[in-house]
Amino acid sequence: MDNGHEPATKADLSALEQRLTEAFTEAIHDSETRLLKAFYGFTETVQARFQAADDDQANLRKRLSVVEQRLIEVEKRLNLPGQ
């Protein structure tokens, strides 16, 4: 029975190295996954803001187009009163 006072063999060290490598690999993978989830959440928020800004800009352009069209009609009436 192993009492913890016997010298480690190369096989013991190799097994320990393998376990540590697997543990570090799993920890790194978990960290990467958490980072990617955070980045995706951030990009979704930014994308929603950009979409809202684009929608606002499109609505303003439509409204400006309507105002310009009405202004042209008023100018026509002022410049060409016989019509």
PDB file of N, CA, C and O in Angstrom:
ATOM      1  N   MET A   1       0.845  -1.176   0.000  1.00  0.00           N
ATOM      2  CA  MET A   1       0.000   0.000   0.000  1.00  0.00           C
ATOM      3  C   MET A   1       0.890   1.239   0.000  1.00  0.00           C
ATOM      4  O   MET A   1       1.915   1.272   0.680  1.00  0.00           O
ATOM      5  N   ASP A   2       0.500   2.243  -0.754  1.00  0.00           N
ATOM      6  CA  ASP A   2       1.290   3.470  -0.904  1.00  0.00           C
ATOM      7  C   ASP A   2       1.066   4.367   0.305  1.00  0.00           C
ATOM      8  O   ASP A   2      -0.068   4.719   0.630  1.00  0.00           O
ATOM      9  N   ASN A   3       2.172   4.736   0.973  1.00  0.00           N
ATOM     10  CA  ASN A   3       2.026   5.586   2.153  1.00  0.00           C
ATOM     11  C   ASN A   3       2.465   7.026   1.892  1.00  0.00           C
ATOM     12  O   ASN A   3       2.482   7.843   2.813  1.00  0.00           O
ATOM     13  N   GLY A   4       2.822   7.343   0.641  1.00  0.00           N
ATOM     14  CA  GLY A   4       3.201   8.700   0.287  1.00  0.00           C
ATOM     15  C   GLY A   4       4.652   9.038   0.548  1.00  0.00           C
ATOM     16  O   GLY A   4       5.071  10.170   0.306  1.00  0.00           O
ATOM     17  N   HIS A   5       5.427   8.092   1.033  1.00  0.00           N
ATOM     18  CA  HIS A   5       6.826   8.363   1.329  1.00  0.00           C
ATOM     19  C   HIS A   5       7.772   7.627   0.390  1.00  0.00           C
ATOM     20  O   HIS A   5       8.989   7.676   0.570  1.00  0.00           O
ATOM     21  N   GLU A   6       7.227   6.953  -0.599  1.00  0.00           N
ATOM     22  CA  GLU A   6       8.071   6.224  -1.532  1.00  0.00           C
ATOM     23  C   GLU A   6       8.445   7.152  -2.679  1.00  0.00           C
ATOM     24  O   GLU A   6       7.663   8.029  -3.045  1.00  0.00           O
ATOM     25  N   PRO A   7       9.633   6.966  -3.251  1.00  0.00           N
ATOM     26  CA  PRO A   7      10.058   7.832  -4.351  1.00  0.00           C
ATOM     27  C   PRO A   7       9.150   7.647  -5.582  1.00  0.00           C
ATOM     28  O   PRO A   7       8.647   6.557  -5.855  1.00  0.00           O
ATOM     29  N   ALA A   8       8.967   8.747  -6.304  1.00  0.00           N
ATOM     30  CA  ALA A   8       8.153   8.708  -7.515  1.00  0.00           C
ATOM     31  C   ALA A   8       8.976   8.116  -8.650  1.00  0.00           C
ATOM     32  O   ALA A   8      10.172   8.382  -8.776  1.00  0.00           O
ATOM     33  N   THR A   9       8.330   7.329  -9.451  1.00  0.00           N
ATOM     34  CA  THR A   9       8.988   6.739 -10.613  1.00  0.00           C
ATOM     35  C   THR A   9       8.702   7.600 -11.828  1.00  0.00           C
ATOM     36  O   THR A   9       7.875   8.511 -11.776  1.00  0.00           O
ATOM     37  N   LYS A  10       9.391   7.306 -12.923  1.00  0.00           N
ATOM     38  CA  LYS A  10       9.136   8.034 -14.166  1.00  0.00           C
ATOM     39  C   LYS A  10       7.692   7.828 -14.619  1.00  0.00           C
ATOM     40  O   LYS A  10       7.065   8.739 -15.160  1.00  0.00           O
ATOM     41  N   ALA A  11       7.179   6.639 -14.395  1.00  0.00           N
ATOM     42  CA  ALA A  11       5.790   6.362 -14.766  1.00  0.00           C
ATOM     43  C   ALA A  11       4.832   7.208 -13.927  1.00  0.00           C
ATOM     44  O   ALA A  11       3.831   7.705 -14.441  1.00  0.00           O
ATOM     45  N   ASP A  12       5.136   7.372 -12.633  1.00  0.00           N
ATOM     46  CA  ASP A  12       4.315   8.218 -11.767  1.00  0.00           C
ATOM     47  C   ASP A  12       4.329   9.664 -12.255  1.00  0.00           C
ATOM     48  O   ASP A  12       3.290  10.320 -12.325  1.00  0.00           O
ATOM     49  N   LEU A  13       5.525  10.147 -12.590  1.00  0.00           N
ATOM     50  CA  LEU A  13       5.657  11.524 -13.069  1.00  0.00           C
ATOM     51  C   LEU A  13       4.957  11.710 -14.415  1.00  0.00           C
ATOM     52  O   LEU A  13       4.337  12.744 -14.665  1.00  0.00           O
ATOM     53  N   SER A  14       5.061  10.701 -15.277  1.00  0.00           N
ATOM     54  CA  SER A  14       4.399  10.774 -16.573  1.00  0.00           C
ATOM     55  C   SER A  14       2.883  10.807 -16.403  1.00  0.00           C
ATOM     56  O   SER A  14       2.199  11.570 -17.085  1.00  0.00           O
ATOM     57  N   ALA A  15       2.354   9.985 -15.497  1.00  0.00           N
ATOM     58  CA  ALA A  15       0.915   9.978 -15.237  1.00  0.00           C
ATOM     59  C   ALA A  15       0.459  11.312 -14.653  1.00  0.00           C
ATOM     60  O   ALA A  15      -0.607  11.814 -15.009  1.00  0.00           O
ATOM     61  N   LEU A  16       1.259  11.882 -13.763  1.00  0.00           N
ATOM     62  CA  LEU A  16       0.932  13.186 -13.185  1.00  0.00           C
ATOM     63  C   LEU A  16       0.935  14.265 -14.257  1.00  0.00           C
ATOM     64  O   LEU A  16       0.051  15.121 -14.297  1.00  0.00           O
ATOM     65  N   GLU A  17       1.938  14.213 -15.123  1.00  0.00           N
ATOM     66  CA  GLU A  17       2.017  15.189 -16.210  1.00  0.00           C
ATOM     67  C   GLU A  17       0.784  15.077 -17.111  1.00  0.00           C
ATOM     68  O   GLU A  17       0.219  16.092 -17.518  1.00  0.00           O
ATOM     69  N   GLN A  18       0.372  13.865 -17.416  1.00  0.00           N
ATOM     70  CA  GLN A  18      -0.802  13.647 -18.252  1.00  0.00           C
ATOM     71  C   GLN A  18      -2.058  14.218 -17.593  1.00  0.00           C
ATOM     72  O   GLN A  18      -2.852  14.885 -18.255  1.00  0.00           O
ATOM     73  N   ARG A  19      -2.243  13.965 -16.307  1.00  0.00           N
ATOM     74  CA  ARG A  19      -3.416  14.482 -15.583  1.00  0.00           C
ATOM     75  C   ARG A  19      -3.406  16.003 -15.531  1.00  0.00           C
ATOM     76  O   ARG A  19      -4.447  16.639 -15.700  1.00  0.00           O
ATOM     77  N   LEU A  20      -2.225  16.594 -15.295  1.00  0.00           N
ATOM     78  CA  LEU A  20      -2.130  18.057 -15.248  1.00  0.00           C
ATOM     79  C   LEU A  20      -2.400  18.670 -16.618  1.00  0.00           C
ATOM     80  O   LEU A  20      -3.075  19.693 -16.731  1.00  0.00           O
ATOM     81  N   THR A  21      -1.867  18.035 -17.652  1.00  0.00           N
ATOM     82  CA  THR A  21      -2.102  18.533 -19.011  1.00  0.00           C
ATOM     83  C   THR A  21      -3.589  18.511 -19.330  1.00  0.00           C
ATOM     84  O   THR A  21      -4.124  19.477 -19.875  1.00  0.00           O
ATOM     85  N   GLU A  22      -4.260  17.412 -18.993  1.00  0.00           N
ATOM     86  CA  GLU A  22      -5.699  17.316 -19.244  1.00  0.00           C
ATOM     87  C   GLU A  22      -6.470  18.365 -18.437  1.00  0.00           C
ATOM     88  O   GLU A  22      -7.411  18.971 -18.950  1.00  0.00           O
ATOM     89  N   ALA A  23      -6.082  18.576 -17.195  1.00  0.00           N
ATOM     90  CA  ALA A  23      -6.777  19.557 -16.355  1.00  0.00           C
ATOM     91  C   ALA A  23      -6.581  20.975 -16.893  1.00  0.00           C
ATOM     92  O   ALA A  23      -7.529  21.758 -16.950  1.00  0.00           O
ATOM     93  N   PHE A  24      -5.349  21.301 -17.285  1.00  0.00           N
ATOM     94  CA  PHE A  24      -5.081  22.637 -17.831  1.00  0.00           C
ATOM     95  C   PHE A  24      -5.807  22.835 -19.159  1.00  0.00           C
ATOM     96  O   PHE A  24      -6.351  23.908 -19.421  1.00  0.00           O
ATOM     97  N   THR A  25      -5.811  21.801 -19.992  1.00  0.00           N
ATOM     98  CA  THR A  25      -6.506  21.900 -21.272  1.00  0.00           C
ATOM     99  C   THR A  25      -7.994  22.148 -21.061  1.00  0.00           C
ATOM    100  O   THR A  25      -8.590  22.978 -21.748  1.00  0.00           O
ATOM    101  N   GLU A  26      -8.590  21.439 -20.126  1.00  0.00           N
ATOM    102  CA  GLU A  26     -10.011  21.629 -19.835  1.00  0.00           C
ATOM    103  C   GLU A  26     -10.273  23.024 -19.273  1.00  0.00           C
ATOM    104  O   GLU A  26     -11.256  23.668 -19.638  1.00  0.00           O
ATOM    105  N   ALA A  27      -9.399  23.488 -18.389  1.00  0.00           N
ATOM    106  CA  ALA A  27      -9.574  24.827 -17.810  1.00  0.00           C
ATOM    107  C   ALA A  27      -9.463  25.898 -18.892  1.00  0.00           C
ATOM    108  O   ALA A  27     -10.235  26.857 -18.896  1.00  0.00           O
ATOM    109  N   ILE A  28      -8.520  25.744 -19.794  1.00  0.00           N
ATOM    110  CA  ILE A  28      -8.352  26.720 -20.880  1.00  0.00           C
ATOM    111  C   ILE A  28      -9.567  26.681 -21.798  1.00  0.00           C
ATOM    112  O   ILE A  28     -10.070  27.726 -22.209  1.00  0.00           O
ATOM    113  N   HIS A  29     -10.038  25.488 -22.118  1.00  0.00           N
ATOM    114  CA  HIS A  29     -11.216  25.356 -22.976  1.00  0.00           C
ATOM    115  C   HIS A  29     -12.426  26.025 -22.335  1.00  0.00           C
ATOM    116  O   HIS A  29     -13.171  26.735 -23.011  1.00  0.00           O
ATOM    117  N   ASP A  30     -12.628  25.806 -21.045  1.00  0.00           N
ATOM    118  CA  ASP A  30     -13.751  26.432 -20.341  1.00  0.00           C
ATOM    119  C   ASP A  30     -13.635  27.953 -20.352  1.00  0.00           C
ATOM    120  O   ASP A  30     -14.628  28.659 -20.530  1.00  0.00           O
ATOM    121  N   SER A  31     -12.410  28.452 -20.161  1.00  0.00           N
ATOM    122  CA  SER A  31     -12.194  29.905 -20.199  1.00  0.00           C
ATOM    123  C   SER A  31     -12.495  30.465 -21.576  1.00  0.00           C
ATOM    124  O   SER A  31     -13.136  31.508 -21.702  1.00  0.00           O
ATOM    125  N   GLU A  32     -12.034  29.776 -22.605  1.00  0.00           N
ATOM    126  CA  GLU A  32     -12.304  30.220 -23.976  1.00  0.00           C
ATOM    127  C   GLU A  32     -13.803  30.247 -24.249  1.00  0.00           C
ATOM    128  O   GLU A  32     -14.308  31.180 -24.873  1.00  0.00           O
ATOM    129  N   THR A  33     -14.505  29.238 -23.786  1.00  0.00           N
ATOM    130  CA  THR A  33     -15.950  29.174 -23.993  1.00  0.00           C
ATOM    131  C   THR A  33     -16.654  30.343 -23.316  1.00  0.00           C
ATOM    132  O   THR A  33     -17.543  30.960 -23.904  1.00  0.00           O
ATOM    133  N   ARG A  34     -16.260  30.649 -22.087  1.00  0.00           N
ATOM    134  CA  ARG A  34     -16.871  31.785 -21.377  1.00  0.00           C
ATOM    135  C   ARG A  34     -16.563  33.105 -22.083  1.00  0.00           C
ATOM    136  O   ARG A  34     -17.430  33.973 -22.183  1.00  0.00           O
ATOM    137  N   LEU A  35     -15.341  33.257 -22.570  1.00  0.00           N
ATOM    138  CA  LEU A  35     -14.988  34.480 -23.286  1.00  0.00           C
ATOM    139  C   LEU A  35     -15.788  34.623 -24.579  1.00  0.00           C
ATOM    140  O   LEU A  35     -16.297  35.700 -24.888  1.00  0.00           O
ATOM    141  N   LEU A  36     -15.894  33.532 -25.326  1.00  0.00           N
ATOM    142  CA  LEU A  36     -16.649  33.598 -26.570  1.00  0.00           C
ATOM    143  C   LEU A  36     -18.121  33.926 -26.315  1.00  0.00           C
ATOM    144  O   LEU A  36     -18.713  34.711 -27.056  1.00  0.00           O
ATOM    145  N   LYS A  37     -18.711  33.343 -25.291  1.00  0.00           N
ATOM    146  CA  LYS A  37     -20.099  33.660 -24.956  1.00  0.00           C
ATOM    147  C   LYS A  37     -20.249  35.135 -24.611  1.00  0.00           C
ATOM    148  O   LYS A  37     -21.223  35.774 -25.008  1.00  0.00           O
ATOM    149  N   ALA A  38     -19.282  35.676 -23.871  1.00  0.00           N
ATOM    150  CA  ALA A  38     -19.335  37.097 -23.503  1.00  0.00           C
ATOM    151  C   ALA A  38     -19.207  37.977 -24.742  1.00  0.00           C
ATOM    152  O   ALA A  38     -19.939  38.957 -24.884  1.00  0.00           O
ATOM    153  N   PHE A  39     -18.288  37.637 -25.633  1.00  0.00           N
ATOM    154  CA  PHE A  39     -18.113  38.419 -26.859  1.00  0.00           C
ATOM    155  C   PHE A  39     -19.349  38.348 -27.744  1.00  0.00           C
ATOM    156  O   PHE A  39     -19.767  39.360 -28.306  1.00  0.00           O
ATOM    157  N   TYR A  40     -19.939  37.158 -27.875  1.00  0.00           N
ATOM    158  CA  TYR A  40     -21.141  37.038 -28.691  1.00  0.00           C
ATOM    159  C   TYR A  40     -22.281  37.855 -28.104  1.00  0.00           C
ATOM    160  O   TYR A  40     -23.022  38.498 -28.848  1.00  0.00           O
ATOM    161  N   GLY A  41     -22.434  37.843 -26.802  1.00  0.00           N
ATOM    162  CA  GLY A  41     -23.461  38.668 -26.170  1.00  0.00           C
ATOM    163  C   GLY A  41     -23.236  40.144 -26.434  1.00  0.00           C
ATOM    164  O   GLY A  41     -24.179  40.887 -26.708  1.00  0.00           O
ATOM    165  N   PHE A  42     -21.976  40.569 -26.349  1.00  0.00           N
ATOM    166  CA  PHE A  42     -21.642  41.966 -26.611  1.00  0.00           C
ATOM    167  C   PHE A  42     -21.931  42.333 -28.059  1.00  0.00           C
ATOM    168  O   PHE A  42     -22.513  43.384 -28.328  1.00  0.00           O
ATOM    169  N   THR A  43     -21.528  41.473 -28.997  1.00  0.00           N
ATOM    170  CA  THR A  43     -21.746  41.791 -30.410  1.00  0.00           C
ATOM    171  C   THR A  43     -23.228  41.821 -30.758  1.00  0.00           C
ATOM    172  O   THR A  43     -23.646  42.608 -31.608  1.00  0.00           O
ATOM    173  N   GLU A  44     -24.029  40.976 -30.115  1.00  0.00           N
ATOM    174  CA  GLU A  44     -25.468  41.016 -30.365  1.00  0.00           C
ATOM    175  C   GLU A  44     -26.058  42.339 -29.902  1.00  0.00           C
ATOM    176  O   GLU A  44     -26.928  42.898 -30.570  1.00  0.00           O
ATOM    177  N   THR A  45     -25.596  42.842 -28.770  1.00  0.00           N
ATOM    178  CA  THR A  45     -26.075  44.127 -28.262  1.00  0.00           C
ATOM    179  C   THR A  45     -25.675  45.263 -29.200  1.00  0.00           C
ATOM    180  O   THR A  45     -26.485  46.136 -29.510  1.00  0.00           O
ATOM    181  N   VAL A  46     -24.432  45.246 -29.646  1.00  0.00           N
ATOM    182  CA  VAL A  46     -23.954  46.290 -30.554  1.00  0.00           C
ATOM    183  C   VAL A  46     -24.713  46.219 -31.880  1.00  0.00           C
ATOM    184  O   VAL A  46     -25.094  47.248 -32.439  1.00  0.00           O
ATOM    185  N   GLN A  47     -24.930  45.003 -32.377  1.00  0.00           N
ATOM    186  CA  GLN A  47     -25.663  44.842 -33.632  1.00  0.00           C
ATOM    187  C   GLN A  47     -27.082  45.396 -33.505  1.00  0.00           C
ATOM    188  O   GLN A  47     -27.582  46.036 -34.429  1.00  0.00           O
ATOM    189  N   ALA A  48     -27.721  45.156 -32.381  1.00  0.00           N
ATOM    190  CA  ALA A  48     -29.070  45.682 -32.166  1.00  0.00           C
ATOM    191  C   ALA A  48     -29.055  47.214 -32.161  1.00  0.00           C
ATOM    192  O   ALA A  48     -29.956  47.850 -32.709  1.00  0.00           O
ATOM    193  N   ARG A  49     -28.043  47.794 -31.550  1.00  0.00           N
ATOM    194  CA  ARG A  49     -27.940  49.271 -31.541  1.00  0.00           C
ATOM    195  C   ARG A  49     -27.717  49.812 -32.948  1.00  0.00           C
ATOM    196  O   ARG A  49     -28.327  50.809 -33.333  1.00  0.00           O
ATOM    197  N   PHE A  50     -26.841  49.158 -33.722  1.00  0.00           N
ATOM    198  CA  PHE A  50     -26.603  49.595 -35.099  1.00  0.00           C
ATOM    199  C   PHE A  50     -27.878  49.479 -35.930  1.00  0.00           C
ATOM    200  O   PHE A  50     -28.187  50.363 -36.729  1.00  0.00           O
ATOM    201  N   GLN A  51     -28.617  48.382 -35.738  1.00  0.00           N
ATOM    202  CA  GLN A  51     -29.861  48.194 -36.479  1.00  0.00           C
ATOM    203  C   GLN A  51     -30.862  49.290 -36.124  1.00  0.00           C
ATOM    204  O   GLN A  51     -31.542  49.822 -37.002  1.00  0.00           O
ATOM    205  N   ALA A  52     -30.951  49.622 -34.851  1.00  0.00           N
ATOM    206  CA  ALA A  52     -31.865  50.688 -34.429  1.00  0.00           C
ATOM    207  C   ALA A  52     -31.447  52.026 -35.039  1.00  0.00           C
ATOM    208  O   ALA A  52     -32.295  52.803 -35.478  1.00  0.00           O
ATOM    209  N   ALA A  53     -30.149  52.292 -35.067  1.00  0.00           N
ATOM    210  CA  ALA A  53     -29.658  53.540 -35.665  1.00  0.00           C
ATOM    211  C   ALA A  53     -29.953  53.572 -37.163  1.00  0.00           C
ATOM    212  O   ALA A  53     -30.349  54.608 -37.696  1.00  0.00           O
ATOM    213  N   ASP A  54     -29.762  52.443 -37.841  1.00  0.00           N
ATOM    214  CA  ASP A  54     -30.071  52.370 -39.271  1.00  0.00           C
ATOM    215  C   ASP A  54     -31.554  52.600 -39.518  1.00  0.00           C
ATOM    216  O   ASP A  54     -31.936  53.310 -40.449  1.00  0.00           O
ATOM    217  N   ASP A  55     -32.391  51.992 -38.674  1.00  0.00           N
ATOM    218  CA  ASP A  55     -33.835  52.180 -38.820  1.00  0.00           C
ATOM    219  C   ASP A  55     -34.222  53.644 -38.608  1.00  0.00           C
ATOM    220  O   ASP A  55     -35.034  54.192 -39.354  1.00  0.00           O
ATOM    221  N   ASP A  56     -33.642  54.266 -37.596  1.00  0.00           N
ATOM    222  CA  ASP A  56     -33.921  55.682 -37.332  1.00  0.00           C
ATOM    223  C   ASP A  56     -33.501  56.546 -38.516  1.00  0.00           C
ATOM    224  O   ASP A  56     -34.219  57.462 -38.917  1.00  0.00           O
ATOM    225  N   GLN A  57     -32.330  56.243 -39.069  1.00  0.00           N
ATOM    226  CA  GLN A  57     -31.838  57.015 -40.207  1.00  0.00           C
ATOM    227  C   GLN A  57     -32.763  56.833 -41.418  1.00  0.00           C
ATOM    228  O   GLN A  57     -33.070  57.798 -42.118  1.00  0.00           O
ATOM    229  N   ALA A  58     -33.199  55.611 -41.657  1.00  0.00           N
ATOM    230  CA  ALA A  58     -34.105  55.358 -42.779  1.00  0.00           C
ATOM    231  C   ALA A  58     -35.424  56.110 -42.590  1.00  0.00           C
ATOM    232  O   ALA A  58     -35.956  56.688 -43.537  1.00  0.00           O
ATOM    233  N   ASN A  59     -35.941  56.098 -41.371  1.00  0.00           N
ATOM    234  CA  ASN A  59     -37.186  56.822 -41.102  1.00  0.00           C
ATOM    235  C   ASN A  59     -37.012  58.325 -41.303  1.00  0.00           C
ATOM    236  O   ASN A  59     -37.896  58.983 -41.850  1.00  0.00           O
ATOM    237  N   LEU A  60     -35.893  58.863 -40.868  1.00  0.00           N
ATOM    238  CA  LEU A  60     -35.641  60.294 -41.059  1.00  0.00           C
ATOM    239  C   LEU A  60     -35.528  60.636 -42.543  1.00  0.00           C
ATOM    240  O   LEU A  60     -36.016  61.677 -42.981  1.00  0.00           O
ATOM    241  N   ARG A  61     -34.888  59.765 -43.309  1.00  0.00           N
ATOM    242  CA  ARG A  61     -34.779  60.017 -44.758  1.00  0.00           C
ATOM    243  C   ARG A  61     -36.157  60.005 -45.417  1.00  0.00           C
ATOM    244  O   ARG A  61     -36.435  60.825 -46.292  1.00  0.00           O
ATOM    245  N   LYS A  62     -37.013  59.083 -44.999  1.00  0.00           N
ATOM    246  CA  LYS A  62     -38.361  59.047 -45.560  1.00  0.00           C
ATOM    247  C   LYS A  62     -39.111  60.326 -45.230  1.00  0.00           C
ATOM    248  O   LYS A  62     -39.762  60.915 -46.092  1.00  0.00           O
ATOM    249  N   ARG A  63     -39.017  60.749 -43.983  1.00  0.00           N
ATOM    250  CA  ARG A  63     -39.718  61.967 -43.575  1.00  0.00           C
ATOM    251  C   ARG A  63     -39.167  63.184 -44.316  1.00  0.00           C
ATOM    252  O   ARG A  63     -39.928  64.056 -44.736  1.00  0.00           O
ATOM    253  N   LEU A  64     -37.851  63.241 -44.474  1.00  0.00           N
ATOM    254  CA  LEU A  64     -37.244  64.351 -45.202  1.00  0.00           C
ATOM    255  C   LEU A  64     -37.691  64.342 -46.659  1.00  0.00           C
ATOM    256  O   LEU A  64     -37.936  65.399 -47.242  1.00  0.00           O
ATOM    257  N   SER A  65     -37.796  63.165 -47.242  1.00  0.00           N
ATOM    258  CA  SER A  65     -38.258  63.064 -48.625  1.00  0.00           C
ATOM    259  C   SER A  65     -39.678  63.598 -48.769  1.00  0.00           C
ATOM    260  O   SER A  65     -39.984  64.289 -49.741  1.00  0.00           O
ATOM    261  N   VAL A  66     -40.546  63.283 -47.814  1.00  0.00           N
ATOM    262  CA  VAL A  66     -41.922  63.776 -47.844  1.00  0.00           C
ATOM    263  C   VAL A  66     -41.930  65.299 -47.727  1.00  0.00           C
ATOM    264  O   VAL A  66     -42.654  65.978 -48.455  1.00  0.00           O
ATOM    265  N   VAL A  67     -41.128  65.830 -46.812  1.00  0.00           N
ATOM    266  CA  VAL A  67     -41.063  67.292 -46.636  1.00  0.00           C
ATOM    267  C   VAL A  67     -40.541  67.956 -47.908  1.00  0.00           C
ATOM    268  O   VAL A  67     -41.068  68.985 -48.330  1.00  0.00           O
ATOM    269  N   GLU A  68     -39.511  67.375 -48.519  1.00  0.00           N
ATOM    270  CA  GLU A  68     -38.976  67.947 -49.761  1.00  0.00           C
ATOM    271  C   GLU A  68     -40.029  67.933 -50.866  1.00  0.00           C
ATOM    272  O   GLU A  68     -40.164  68.908 -51.606  1.00  0.00           O
ATOM    273  N   GLN A  69     -40.772  66.838 -50.981  1.00  0.00           N
ATOM    274  CA  GLN A  69     -41.808  66.745 -52.006  1.00  0.00           C
ATOM    275  C   GLN A  69     -42.888  67.797 -51.780  1.00  0.00           C
ATOM    276  O   GLN A  69     -43.354  68.422 -52.733  1.00  0.00           O
ATOM    277  N   ARG A  70     -43.285  67.996 -50.535  1.00  0.00           N
ATOM    278  CA  ARG A  70     -44.298  69.011 -50.235  1.00  0.00           C
ATOM    279  C   ARG A  70     -43.772  70.411 -50.523  1.00  0.00           C
ATOM    280  O   ARG A  70     -44.514  71.271 -50.998  1.00  0.00           O
ATOM    281  N   LEU A  71     -42.494  70.639 -50.237  1.00  0.00           N
ATOM    282  CA  LEU A  71     -41.886  71.940 -50.519  1.00  0.00           C
ATOM    283  C   LEU A  71     -41.859  72.207 -52.021  1.00  0.00           C
ATOM    284  O   LEU A  71     -42.115  73.327 -52.463  1.00  0.00           O
ATOM    285  N   ILE A  72     -41.550  71.185 -52.795  1.00  0.00           N
ATOM    286  CA  ILE A  72     -41.554  71.351 -54.255  1.00  0.00           C
ATOM    287  C   ILE A  72     -42.952  71.718 -54.739  1.00  0.00           C
ATOM    288  O   ILE A  72     -43.102  72.581 -55.604  1.00  0.00           O
ATOM    289  N   GLU A  73     -43.968  71.075 -54.192  1.00  0.00           N
ATOM    290  CA  GLU A  73     -45.344  71.396 -54.585  1.00  0.00           C
ATOM    291  C   GLU A  73     -45.698  72.845 -54.227  1.00  0.00           C
ATOM    292  O   GLU A  73     -46.351  73.525 -55.018  1.00  0.00           O
ATOM    293  N   VAL A  74     -45.285  73.321 -53.067  1.00  0.00           N
ATOM    294  CA  VAL A  74     -45.537  74.714 -52.665  1.00  0.00           C
ATOM    295  C   VAL A  74     -44.798  75.665 -53.601  1.00  0.00           C
ATOM    296  O   VAL A  74     -45.362  76.673 -54.026  1.00  0.00           O
ATOM    297  N   GLU A  75     -43.540  75.355 -53.929  1.00  0.00           N
ATOM    298  CA  GLU A  75     -42.774  76.217 -54.836  1.00  0.00           C
ATOM    299  C   GLU A  75     -43.422  76.277 -56.220  1.00  0.00           C
ATOM    300  O   GLU A  75     -43.450  77.331 -56.854  1.00  0.00           O
ATOM    301  N   LYS A  76     -43.935  75.149 -56.676  1.00  0.00           N
ATOM    302  CA  LYS A  76     -44.616  75.131 -57.981  1.00  0.00           C
ATOM    303  C   LYS A  76     -45.825  76.062 -57.960  1.00  0.00           C
ATOM    304  O   LYS A  76     -46.061  76.815 -58.905  1.00  0.00           O
ATOM    305  N   ARG A  77     -46.581  76.001 -56.878  1.00  0.00           N
ATOM    306  CA  ARG A  77     -47.777  76.843 -56.776  1.00  0.00           C
ATOM    307  C   ARG A  77     -47.410  78.318 -56.723  1.00  0.00           C
ATOM    308  O   ARG A  77     -48.121  79.158 -57.275  1.00  0.00           O
ATOM    309  N   LEU A  78     -46.292  78.638 -56.055  1.00  0.00           N
ATOM    310  CA  LEU A  78     -45.871  80.029 -55.957  1.00  0.00           C
ATOM    311  C   LEU A  78     -45.290  80.537 -57.282  1.00  0.00           C
ATOM    312  O   LEU A  78     -45.546  81.670 -57.689  1.00  0.00           O
ATOM    313  N   ASN A  79     -44.524  79.704 -57.931  1.00  0.00           N
ATOM    314  CA  ASN A  79     -43.860  80.132 -59.172  1.00  0.00           C
ATOM    315  C   ASN A  79     -44.744  80.005 -60.409  1.00  0.00           C
ATOM    316  O   ASN A  79     -44.538  80.713 -61.395  1.00  0.00           O
ATOM    317  N   LEU A  80     -45.703  79.127 -60.364  1.00  0.00           N
ATOM    318  CA  LEU A  80     -46.594  78.921 -61.499  1.00  0.00           C
ATOM    319  C   LEU A  80     -48.040  79.030 -61.024  1.00  0.00           C
ATOM    320  O   LEU A  80     -48.728  78.016 -60.907  1.00  0.00           O
ATOM    321  N   PRO A  81     -48.515  80.267 -60.746  1.00  0.00           N
ATOM    322  CA  PRO A  81     -49.825  80.418 -60.124  1.00  0.00           C
ATOM    323  C   PRO A  81     -50.972  80.008 -61.040  1.00  0.00           C
ATOM    324  O   PRO A  81     -52.072  79.781 -60.535  1.00  0.00           O
ATOM    325  N   GLY A  82     -50.792  79.903 -62.307  1.00  0.00           N
ATOM    326  CA  GLY A  82     -51.894  79.580 -63.220  1.00  0.00           C
ATOM    327  C   GLY A  82     -52.271  78.111 -63.212  1.00  0.00           C
ATOM    328  O   GLY A  82     -53.266  77.752 -63.842  1.00  0.00           O
ATOM    329  N   GLN A  83     -51.558  77.270 -62.558  1.00  0.00           N
ATOM    330  CA  GLN A  83     -51.854  75.824 -62.627  1.00  0.00           C
ATOM    331  C   GLN A  83     -52.747  75.382 -61.506  1.00  0.00           C
ATOM    332  O   GLN A  83     -53.090  74.203 -61.418  1.00  0.00           O
TER     333      GLN A  83
END
